[in-house]
C-alpha cells in the first residue's frame, strides 16, 4: 500500500491505492477506478519535476547571486525588471511561468559548451 498526494481530486488529499482491489479509496470514502490511476501518476510526475526545477533554480540563484548579472538574465528571457532581484533580495516568490525559462538560461551557461 502506498500514498499519492493530489490537490486536484475533489478535495481528497490522501489517496490510498490497494493493489488487489479494483478501486482506489480516498480519505473522504469516495473511490476512483484503477484505469484513472495512470492519469494521476503522470500528472504527479510532472508536478514533481516542476517542483524540482523550482528548487534547483532558487537554490542556484541564492548560491551564485554574487557572481551573476541579474539584469542580463532578465533581459535574456524577456522577464519584467526586478523579477530575480526581488527574489534574491526580498525573498519574493518567482511565478511558475518564469521558472522554466530561467532554468534553461542557467543550463545554457553552466554546461561549458561552445555556442
Helices and strands as residue ranges (DSSP letters): E 2-5, E 14-17, E 23-26, E 31-33, G 34-36, H 37-63, H 70-76, H 83-90, H 96-110
